[in-house]
Amino acid sequence: MSASDDRSAGRRGDLNRPRQTQPVASLDDLVIGQVFDFGTLRLSEAEIRDFAGRFDPQYFHLDPEAAKDSIFGELVASGLHTLSAAFGRIMGSGVFNAISLGGNQIDTRWPAPLRPEEEVAIRSEVVEVRPSRSGRQLGVARLRHTATRTADGVLVLEAIGTHFLKR
């Protein structure tokens, strides 16, 4: 998420801020099909290049000129960066803070690239809820996290995560 998002929120309304979603108090409050909207975010070229230099140093994430010869034809964000930024937005919203116990799996795909300064909408949808069979006060929820370009509606990230949550 660009640091400029929070500073510019006053000029662009609340586009770059998480929507006010009530915190979830228990796994039992989740319903299959329930959707959480977390607003939008953008990654600047500087952020993309910095992340790539540290964690995914491929030329099409680092060098705009060299990226012209890639399958993308231009500089694009690392999928790992897109995932990290989206998950940071979700967890930073506080919606799941009171009940999150971590997770053990995330199946991820990046069907389209994310370019610098492209705005994406972040959402999560409940796809499965399963209380613990052991009688413990916890359970498992599978959530489908997405990032969709707002300009054209193209999905750039789909990550289905298995989350352990308190009841």
GROMACS elastic network, one bead per residue, 0.5 to 0.9 nm:
[ bonds ]
;  ai    aj funct       b0    kb
    1     4     6  0.83856   500
    1     5     6  0.71089   500
    1    16     6  0.89179   500
    1    40     6  0.88345   500
    1    41     6  0.54659   500
    1    42     6  0.57422   500
    1    43     6  0.56251   500
    1    44     6  0.83181   500
    1    47     6  0.84445   500
    1    85     6  0.55791   500
    1    86     6  0.78805   500
    1    88     6  0.81649   500
    1    89     6  0.75498   500
    2     5     6  0.53424   500
    2     6     6  0.79115   500
    2    41     6  0.70258   500
    2    42     6  0.58263   500
    2    43     6  0.52840   500
    2    44     6  0.62186   500
    2    47     6  0.72523   500
    2   117     6  0.88152   500
    3     6     6  0.62509   500
    3     7     6  0.72126   500
    3    43     6  0.89499   500
    4     7     6  0.51055   500
    4     8     6  0.59478   500
    4     9     6  0.84070   500
    4    44     6  0.89332   500
    5     8     6  0.53650   500
    5     9     6  0.60462   500
    5    15     6  0.87506   500
    5    16     6  0.56520   500
    5    17     6  0.77009   500
    5    41     6  0.70619   500
    5    42     6  0.74476   500
    6     9     6  0.52793   500
    6    10     6  0.82065   500
    6    16     6  0.68726   500
    6    17     6  0.70596   500
    7    10     6  0.72139   500
    7    11     6  0.86080   500
    8    11     6  0.53950   500
    8    12     6  0.64678   500
    8    13     6  0.84524   500
    8    16     6  0.82915   500
    9    12     6  0.51835   500
    9    13     6  0.54849   500
    9    14     6  0.57027   500
    9    15     6  0.69190   500
    9    16     6  0.61364   500
    9    17     6  0.71166   500
   10    13     6  0.53951   500
   10    14     6  0.72927   500
   11    14     6  0.87729   500
   12    15     6  0.63356   500
   12    16     6  0.79190   500
   13    16     6  0.79082   500
   13    17     6  0.87137   500
   14    17     6  0.52938   500
   14    18     6  0.78565   500
   14    19     6  0.77443   500
   14    39     6  0.78140   500
   14    40     6  0.88926   500
   15    18     6  0.80771   500
   15    19     6  0.85846   500
   15    39     6  0.60567   500
   15    40     6  0.58819   500
   15    41     6  0.80730   500
   16    19     6  0.88875   500
   16    38     6  0.88913   500
   16    39     6  0.57908   500
   16    41     6  0.54913   500
   16    42     6  0.81264   500
   16   119     6  0.87735   500
   16   121     6  0.89670   500
   17    20     6  0.87352   500
   17    38     6  0.73738   500
   17    39     6  0.54591   500
   17    40     6  0.66666   500
   17    41     6  0.79137   500
   17    89     6  0.89560   500
   18    21     6  0.79415   500
   18    37     6  0.73329   500
   18    40     6  0.72127   500
   18    89     6  0.73732   500
   18    90     6  0.81924   500
   18    92     6  0.87910   500
   18    93     6  0.63028   500
   18   122     6  0.87612   500
   19    36     6  0.87588   500
   19    37     6  0.63402   500
   19    38     6  0.53908   500
   19    39     6  0.54971   500
   19    93     6  0.84510   500
   20    37     6  0.87207   500
   20    38     6  0.81786   500
   20    93     6  0.84375   500
   21    24     6  0.87994   500
   21    36     6  0.71865   500
   21    37     6  0.76250   500
   21    38     6  0.79891   500
   21    93     6  0.81174   500
   21    94     6  0.87494   500
   21    95     6  0.66254   500
   22    94     6  0.85643   500
   22    95     6  0.62506   500
   23    93     6  0.85731   500
   23    94     6  0.62856   500
   23    96     6  0.61213   500
   23    97     6  0.75409   500
   23    98     6  0.75501   500
   24    27     6  0.76663   500
   24    29     6  0.66511   500
   24    30     6  0.78164   500
   24    94     6  0.87506   500
   24    95     6  0.56500   500
   24    96     6  0.57207   500
   24    97     6  0.80625   500
   24    98     6  0.71948   500
   24    99     6  0.72694   500
   25    28     6  0.82493   500
   25    29     6  0.68638   500
   25    95     6  0.87141   500
   25    96     6  0.78713   500
   25    97     6  0.89230   500
   25    98     6  0.63647   500
   25    99     6  0.64772   500
   25   166     6  0.83147   500
   25   167     6  0.78876   500
   26    29     6  0.53864   500
   26    30     6  0.75406   500
   26    96     6  0.88963   500
   26    98     6  0.80495   500
   26    99     6  0.61495   500
   26   138     6  0.86707   500
   26   165     6  0.73447   500
   26   166     6  0.58135   500
   27    30     6  0.56569   500
   27    31     6  0.89659   500
   27    99     6  0.73154   500
   27   129     6  0.75199   500
   27   130     6  0.85410   500
   27   131     6  0.77560   500
   27   138     6  0.72840   500
   27   139     6  0.66786   500
   27   140     6  0.78248   500
   27   141     6  0.74843   500
   27   164     6  0.88341   500
   27   165     6  0.57666   500
   27   166     6  0.58624   500
   28    31     6  0.78885   500
   28   129     6  0.81911   500
   28   131     6  0.80696   500
   28   139     6  0.88295   500
   28   166     6  0.87325   500
   28   167     6  0.60681   500
   29   167     6  0.86478   500
   30    33     6  0.89077   500
   30    34     6  0.69657   500
   30   126     6  0.71143   500
   30   128     6  0.89915   500
   30   129     6  0.71073   500
   30   141     6  0.83086   500
   31    34     6  0.54325   500
   31   126     6  0.65657   500
   31   127     6  0.82950   500
   31   128     6  0.80671   500
   31   129     6  0.72452   500
   32    35     6  0.87820   500
   32   125     6  0.77525   500
   32   127     6  0.52007   500
   32   128     6  0.58449   500
   32   129     6  0.68986   500
   33   125     6  0.60053   500
   33   126     6  0.53197   500
   33   127     6  0.61324   500
   33   128     6  0.85718   500
   34   124     6  0.83049   500
   34   125     6  0.56022   500
   34   126     6  0.53902   500
   34   127     6  0.81637   500
   35   123     6  0.69278   500
   35   124     6  0.56604   500
   35   126     6  0.65768   500
   36    95     6  0.88606   500
   36   122     6  0.86071   500
   36   123     6  0.55694   500
   36   124     6  0.51394   500
   36   125     6  0.63463   500
   36   126     6  0.86124   500
   37    40     6  0.88348   500
   37    90     6  0.88480   500
   37   121     6  0.78569   500
   37   122     6  0.62231   500
   37   124     6  0.66829   500
   37   125     6  0.88921   500
   38    86     6  0.89015   500
   38    89     6  0.68943   500
   38    90     6  0.63362   500
   38    93     6  0.73027   500
   38   121     6  0.72788   500
   38   122     6  0.52220   500
   38   123     6  0.57382   500
   38   124     6  0.80336   500
   39    89     6  0.85448   500
   39   120     6  0.83870   500
   39   121     6  0.56914   500
   39   122     6  0.58552   500
   39   123     6  0.77616   500
   40    89     6  0.87907   500
   40   119     6  0.63585   500
   40   120     6  0.52851   500
   40   122     6  0.58077   500
   40   147     6  0.85493   500
   40   150     6  0.84008   500
   41    85     6  0.81966   500
   41    86     6  0.80554   500
   41    89     6  0.82934   500
   41   117     6  0.87190   500
   41   118     6  0.82361   500
   41   119     6  0.55955   500
   41   120     6  0.55993   500
   41   121     6  0.67550   500
   41   122     6  0.76895   500
   42   116     6  0.73388   500
   42   117     6  0.51218   500
   42   118     6  0.56458   500
   42   120     6  0.65106   500
   43    46     6  0.81656   500
   43    47     6  0.61075   500
   43    48     6  0.64513   500
   43    77     6  0.78048   500
   43    81     6  0.89750   500
   43    82     6  0.83547   500
   43    85     6  0.84000   500
   43   114     6  0.85731   500
   43   115     6  0.79386   500
   43   116     6  0.56221   500
   43   117     6  0.53751   500
   43   118     6  0.71234   500
   43   119     6  0.79408   500
   44    47     6  0.51424   500
   44    48     6  0.62179   500
   44    49     6  0.86344   500
   44   115     6  0.85897   500
   44   116     6  0.50329   500
   44   117     6  0.51725   500
   44   118     6  0.84558   500
   45    48     6  0.50512   500
   45    49     6  0.61158   500
   45    50     6  0.84773   500
   45    75     6  0.81773   500
   45    76     6  0.85052   500
   45    77     6  0.82598   500
   45   115     6  0.81412   500
   45   117     6  0.71720   500
   46    49     6  0.52139   500
   46    50     6  0.60047   500
   46    51     6  0.85656   500
   46   116     6  0.85548   500
   47    50     6  0.50681   500
   47    51     6  0.60579   500
   47    52     6  0.84256   500
   47    77     6  0.88133   500
   47   116     6  0.86559   500
   48    51     6  0.53532   500
   48    52     6  0.61022   500
   48    53     6  0.85486   500
   48    61     6  0.66051   500
   48    62     6  0.75389   500
   48    75     6  0.87256   500
   48    76     6  0.75298   500
   48    77     6  0.53519   500
   48    78     6  0.71801   500
   48    81     6  0.74348   500
   48   115     6  0.88737   500
   48   116     6  0.72060   500
   49    52     6  0.50703   500
   49    53     6  0.59891   500
   49    54     6  0.86291   500
   49    57     6  0.85781   500
   49    61     6  0.59485   500
   49    63     6  0.77392   500
   49    75     6  0.89169   500
   49    77     6  0.79377   500
   50    53     6  0.51412   500
   50    54     6  0.63813   500
   50    55     6  0.86361   500
   50    62     6  0.79703   500
   51    54     6  0.52404   500
   51    55     6  0.58570   500
   51    56     6  0.70304   500
   51    57     6  0.83435   500
   51    61     6  0.86417   500
   51    62     6  0.89707   500
   51    77     6  0.86443   500
   51    78     6  0.79355   500
   51    81     6  0.67091   500
   52    55     6  0.52150   500
   52    58     6  0.69495   500
   52    59     6  0.87711   500
   52    61     6  0.57882   500
   52    62     6  0.62078   500
   52    77     6  0.78759   500
   52    78     6  0.66104   500
   52    81     6  0.78866   500
   53    56     6  0.62907   500
   53    58     6  0.81475   500
   53    61     6  0.82236   500
   53    62     6  0.67526   500
   54    57     6  0.68612   500
   55    78     6  0.89556   500
   55    80     6  0.83970   500
   55    81     6  0.86059   500
   56    61     6  0.76748   500
   56    62     6  0.89330   500
   56    78     6  0.67330   500
   56    80     6  0.78020   500
   56    81     6  0.85751   500
   57    60     6  0.85647   500
   57    61     6  0.68891   500
   57    62     6  0.67103   500
   57    78     6  0.89764   500
   58    61     6  0.55961   500
   58    62     6  0.64355   500
   58    63     6  0.86669   500
   58    78     6  0.85284   500
   59    63     6  0.55416   500
   59    64     6  0.82234   500
   59    66     6  0.64769   500
   59    67     6  0.62022   500
   59    70     6  0.83999   500
   59    75     6  0.84052   500
   60    63     6  0.60041   500
   60    64     6  0.68891   500
   60    65     6  0.86732   500
   60    66     6  0.66838   500
   60    68     6  0.78290   500
   60    69     6  0.84104   500
   60    70     6  0.63968   500
   60    71     6  0.87909   500
   60    72     6  0.77013   500
   60    73     6  0.83895   500
   60    74     6  0.69044   500
   60    75     6  0.51827   500
   60    76     6  0.63274   500
   60    77     6  0.83011   500
   60    78     6  0.86786   500
   61    64     6  0.76731   500
   61    67     6  0.73310   500
   61    74     6  0.87967   500
   61    75     6  0.55306   500
   61    76     6  0.54474   500
   61    77     6  0.57570   500
   61    78     6  0.61985   500
   62    66     6  0.84010   500
   62    67     6  0.78395   500
   62    75     6  0.71640   500
   62    76     6  0.85643   500
   62    77     6  0.89655   500
   63    66     6  0.53640   500
   63    67     6  0.58842   500
   63    68     6  0.88537   500
   63    74     6  0.88216   500
   63    75     6  0.67577   500
   64    67     6  0.50541   500
   64    68     6  0.67354   500
   64    74     6  0.60866   500
   64    76     6  0.86094   500
   65    68     6  0.56281   500
   65    69     6  0.79739   500
   65    74     6  0.76016   500
   65    75     6  0.80073   500
   66    69     6  0.58168   500
   66    70     6  0.73826   500
   66    73     6  0.88663   500
   66    74     6  0.80886   500
   66    75     6  0.83583   500
   67    70     6  0.50801   500
   67    71     6  0.82262   500
   67    72     6  0.71644   500
   67    73     6  0.58502   500
   67    75     6  0.52386   500
   67    76     6  0.81318   500
   68    71     6  0.81315   500
   68    72     6  0.72315   500
   68    75     6  0.73296   500
   69    72     6  0.78583   500
   69    73     6  0.57671   500
   69    74     6  0.77256   500
   70    73     6  0.52103   500
   70    74     6  0.71132   500
   70    75     6  0.87073   500
   71    74     6  0.83541   500
   72    75     6  0.73537   500
   72    76     6  0.73495   500
   72   113     6  0.76144   500
   73    76     6  0.89261   500
   74   115     6  0.80262   500
   75   114     6  0.89387   500
   75   115     6  0.65808   500
   75   116     6  0.75156   500
   76    79     6  0.88456   500
   76   113     6  0.61978   500
   76   114     6  0.55753   500
   76   116     6  0.65940   500
   77    80     6  0.82534   500
   77    81     6  0.64999   500
   77    82     6  0.67122   500
   77   113     6  0.70579   500
   77   114     6  0.55047   500
   77   115     6  0.60010   500
   77   116     6  0.69866   500
   78    81     6  0.50284   500
   78    82     6  0.63689   500
   78    83     6  0.86547   500
   78   113     6  0.84005   500
   78   114     6  0.80890   500
   79    83     6  0.61259   500
   79    84     6  0.84945   500
   79   109     6  0.83467   500
   79   110     6  0.64237   500
   79   113     6  0.78415   500
   79   114     6  0.81337   500
   79   156     6  0.85732   500
   79   157     6  0.77495   500
   80    83     6  0.50736   500
   80    84     6  0.60338   500
   80    85     6  0.85328   500
   81    84     6  0.50001   500
   81    85     6  0.59802   500
   81    86     6  0.84303   500
   82    85     6  0.52578   500
   82    86     6  0.61089   500
   82    87     6  0.85057   500
   82   110     6  0.89126   500
   82   114     6  0.76430   500
   82   147     6  0.81382   500
   82   156     6  0.83043   500
   82   157     6  0.72597   500
   83    86     6  0.52304   500
   83    87     6  0.60010   500
   83    88     6  0.83557   500
   83   108     6  0.83676   500
   83   146     6  0.89807   500
   83   147     6  0.85363   500
   83   157     6  0.70469   500
   83   158     6  0.86400   500
   83   159     6  0.78148   500
   84    87     6  0.51625   500
   84    88     6  0.58624   500
   84    89     6  0.85034   500
   85    88     6  0.50130   500
   85    89     6  0.61994   500
   85    90     6  0.87080   500
   86    89     6  0.51172   500
   86    90     6  0.62933   500
   86    91     6  0.87404   500
   86   122     6  0.63840   500
   86   123     6  0.87389   500
   86   145     6  0.80705   500
   86   146     6  0.79086   500
   86   147     6  0.69747   500
   86   157     6  0.87622   500
   87    91     6  0.60423   500
   87    92     6  0.80869   500
   87   122     6  0.88944   500
   87   145     6  0.80798   500
   88    91     6  0.53218   500
   88    92     6  0.55753   500
   88    93     6  0.83282   500
   89    92     6  0.50494   500
   89    93     6  0.61284   500
   89   122     6  0.78455   500
   90    93     6  0.54173   500
   90    94     6  0.76477   500
   90    95     6  0.75947   500
   90    96     6  0.83351   500
   90   122     6  0.77668   500
   90   123     6  0.81049   500
   90   124     6  0.80994   500
   90   145     6  0.87466   500
   91    94     6  0.59108   500
   91    95     6  0.70709   500
   91    96     6  0.66976   500
   91    97     6  0.70676   500
   92    95     6  0.80517   500
   92    96     6  0.89853   500
   92    97     6  0.84122   500
   93    96     6  0.79211   500
   93    97     6  0.83563   500
   94    97     6  0.50130   500
   94    98     6  0.78254   500
   95    98     6  0.77869   500
   95    99     6  0.89102   500
   96    99     6  0.56378   500
   96   100     6  0.56596   500
   96   165     6  0.84296   500
   97   100     6  0.55485   500
   97   101     6  0.88338   500
   98   101     6  0.89968   500
   98   165     6  0.88999   500
   98   166     6  0.80506   500
   99   138     6  0.87621   500
   99   164     6  0.83384   500
   99   165     6  0.51128   500
   99   167     6  0.74175   500
  100   103     6  0.84036   500
  100   163     6  0.73407   500
  100   164     6  0.63683   500
  100   166     6  0.66226   500
  101   138     6  0.86837   500
  101   163     6  0.73448   500
  101   164     6  0.51454   500
  101   165     6  0.53807   500
  101   166     6  0.69719   500
  102   162     6  0.86568   500
  102   163     6  0.59026   500
  102   164     6  0.55396   500
  102   165     6  0.75079   500
  103   106     6  0.82494   500
  103   140     6  0.85984   500
  103   161     6  0.73962   500
  103   162     6  0.55107   500
  103   164     6  0.53378   500
  103   165     6  0.85931   500
  104   161     6  0.79590   500
  104   162     6  0.61086   500
  104   163     6  0.69949   500
  104   164     6  0.80947   500
  105   160     6  0.81491   500
  105   161     6  0.57211   500
  105   162     6  0.52982   500
  105   163     6  0.78759   500
  106   159     6  0.61611   500
  106   160     6  0.54215   500
  106   162     6  0.63000   500
  107   158     6  0.81411   500
  107   159     6  0.54316   500
  107   160     6  0.51714   500
  107   161     6  0.64502   500
  107   162     6  0.88533   500
  108   157     6  0.73409   500
  108   158     6  0.57369   500
  108   160     6  0.64750   500
  108   161     6  0.84132   500
  109   156     6  0.82027   500
  109   157     6  0.60010   500
  109   158     6  0.54200   500
  109   159     6  0.64192   500
  110   113     6  0.70394   500
  110   155     6  0.78643   500
  110   156     6  0.53046   500
  110   158     6  0.65058   500
  110   159     6  0.86482   500
  111   154     6  0.85492   500
  111   155     6  0.64991   500
  111   156     6  0.54603   500
  111   157     6  0.66327   500
  111   158     6  0.79747   500
  112   154     6  0.72733   500
  112   155     6  0.65260   500
  112   157     6  0.76205   500
  113   155     6  0.89233   500
  113   156     6  0.59215   500
  113   157     6  0.87216   500
  114   117     6  0.85747   500
  114   118     6  0.66659   500
  114   119     6  0.88179   500
  114   120     6  0.85546   500
  114   149     6  0.79908   500
  114   156     6  0.63876   500
  114   157     6  0.89852   500
  115   118     6  0.56927   500
  116   119     6  0.87967   500
  118   149     6  0.68512   500
  118   150     6  0.79992   500
  118   151     6  0.79201   500
  119   148     6  0.82489   500
  119   149     6  0.58020   500
  119   150     6  0.58352   500
  119   151     6  0.73342   500
  120   147     6  0.55697   500
  120   150     6  0.54038   500
  120   151     6  0.82852   500
  120   153     6  0.87904   500
  120   155     6  0.87582   500
  120   156     6  0.82696   500
  121   146     6  0.78360   500
  121   147     6  0.53880   500
  121   148     6  0.52133   500
  121   149     6  0.64195   500
  121   150     6  0.62558   500
  122   145     6  0.73434   500
  122   146     6  0.57417   500
  122   148     6  0.68324   500
  123   144     6  0.80966   500
  123   145     6  0.57563   500
  123   146     6  0.53677   500
  123   147     6  0.67108   500
  123   148     6  0.85029   500
  124   143     6  0.61772   500
  124   144     6  0.53871   500
  124   146     6  0.63264   500
  125   142     6  0.85897   500
  125   143     6  0.54476   500
  125   144     6  0.50803   500
  125   145     6  0.65735   500
  125   146     6  0.85111   500
  126   129     6  0.74847   500
  126   141     6  0.71471   500
  126   142     6  0.62338   500
  126   144     6  0.64554   500
  126   145     6  0.89816   500
  127   141     6  0.74952   500
  127   142     6  0.55287   500
  127   143     6  0.55502   500
  127   144     6  0.66309   500
  127   160     6  0.86830   500
  128   140     6  0.79009   500
  128   141     6  0.53890   500
  128   143     6  0.71145   500
  129   139     6  0.74726   500
  129   140     6  0.59257   500
  129   142     6  0.66135   500
  129   143     6  0.89682   500
  130   133     6  0.84979   500
  130   139     6  0.56025   500
  130   140     6  0.51325   500
  130   141     6  0.62311   500
  130   142     6  0.87635   500
  131   134     6  0.88172   500
  131   135     6  0.82659   500
  131   136     6  0.85665   500
  131   137     6  0.81093   500
  131   138     6  0.63481   500
  131   140     6  0.62541   500
  131   141     6  0.84827   500
  131   167     6  0.79312   500
  132   135     6  0.59009   500
  132   136     6  0.60802   500
  132   137     6  0.72271   500
  132   138     6  0.57636   500
  132   140     6  0.71241   500
  133   136     6  0.75835   500
  133   139     6  0.82791   500
  134   137     6  0.88291   500
  135   138     6  0.81467   500
  136   139     6  0.79911   500
  136   167     6  0.86104   500
  137   165     6  0.87441   500
  137   166     6  0.59930   500
  137   167     6  0.50611   500
  138   164     6  0.69295   500
  138   165     6  0.54861   500
  139   163     6  0.83180   500
  139   164     6  0.57710   500
  139   165     6  0.54748   500
  139   166     6  0.64599   500
  139   167     6  0.68179   500
  140   162     6  0.67122   500
  140   163     6  0.55981   500
  140   165     6  0.60550   500
  140   166     6  0.87578   500
  141   161     6  0.81354   500
  141   162     6  0.59291   500
  141   163     6  0.52545   500
  141   164     6  0.65652   500
  141   165     6  0.71018   500
  142   160     6  0.65497   500
  142   161     6  0.54661   500
  142   163     6  0.60959   500
  142   164     6  0.88998   500
  143   159     6  0.80577   500
  143   160     6  0.55241   500
  143   161     6  0.53771   500
  143   162     6  0.67111   500
  143   163     6  0.75416   500
  144   158     6  0.67770   500
  144   159     6  0.57146   500
  144   161     6  0.65017   500
  145   157     6  0.76889   500
  145   158     6  0.57332   500
  145   159     6  0.50610   500
  145   160     6  0.60845   500
  145   161     6  0.75267   500
  146   155     6  0.72067   500
  146   156     6  0.76131   500
  146   157     6  0.52494   500
  146   159     6  0.64393   500
  146   160     6  0.86795   500
  147   154     6  0.86909   500
  147   155     6  0.60807   500
  147   156     6  0.56925   500
  147   158     6  0.68473   500
  148   151     6  0.88808   500
  148   152     6  0.84210   500
  148   153     6  0.57737   500
  148   154     6  0.54734   500
  148   156     6  0.56477   500
  148   157     6  0.70166   500
  148   158     6  0.89369   500
  149   152     6  0.59372   500
  149   153     6  0.51461   500
  149   154     6  0.52728   500
  149   155     6  0.63222   500
  149   156     6  0.68862   500
  150   153     6  0.53811   500
  150   154     6  0.76775   500
  151   154     6  0.81409   500
  155   158     6  0.73601   500
